[in-house]
Amino acid sequence: MPRLFRIFDRAADQAAEAEIDLLRIRTRASRYNAILGNPEARLDDHSEFNEELAELERYERRAFARRKRAFRAMLKRYPLG
């Protein structure tokens, strides 16, 4: 396999992995949104809840950055225009 295709495949793999991470993060965050939208839900420790949401937000930003870098790497090697 030519080197260029290996580089493209690696970038595509990285983009796909980041996208899967984003889906996992969004699924986990949607569970919290369901809890927040439920008036009968009781939150025992708000600080722990806030820390978990902040952690999810950090993971999401990192996954976006990884996906963006991978797409840029692919476009650098295969321009659209």
Contacts in CASP RR format, 6 or more apart in sequence:
PFRMAT RR
TARGET T0000
AUTHOR 0000-0000-0000
METHOD contacts of the structure
MODEL  1
MPRLFRIFDRAADQAAEAEIDLLRIRTRASRYNAILGNPEARLDDHSEFN
EELAELERYERRAFARRKRAFRAMLKRYPLG
4 77 0 8 1.000
7 73 0 8 1.000
7 77 0 8 1.000
8 74 0 8 1.000
8 77 0 8 1.000
8 78 0 8 1.000
11 70 0 8 1.000
11 71 0 8 1.000
11 73 0 8 1.000
11 74 0 8 1.000
11 77 0 8 1.000
12 70 0 8 1.000
12 74 0 8 1.000
14 66 0 8 1.000
14 67 0 8 1.000
14 69 0 8 1.000
14 70 0 8 1.000
14 73 0 8 1.000
15 67 0 8 1.000
15 70 0 8 1.000
15 71 0 8 1.000
15 74 0 8 1.000
17 66 0 8 1.000
18 63 0 8 1.000
18 64 0 8 1.000
18 66 0 8 1.000
18 67 0 8 1.000
18 70 0 8 1.000
19 63 0 8 1.000
19 67 0 8 1.000
21 59 0 8 1.000
21 63 0 8 1.000
21 66 0 8 1.000
22 60 0 8 1.000
22 63 0 8 1.000
22 64 0 8 1.000
22 67 0 8 1.000
25 56 0 8 1.000
25 59 0 8 1.000
25 60 0 8 1.000
25 63 0 8 1.000
26 60 0 8 1.000
28 56 0 8 1.000
29 53 0 8 1.000
29 56 0 8 1.000
29 60 0 8 1.000
32 49 0 8 1.000
32 52 0 8 1.000
32 53 0 8 1.000
32 56 0 8 1.000
35 41 0 8 1.000
35 43 0 8 1.000
43 49 0 8 1.000
END
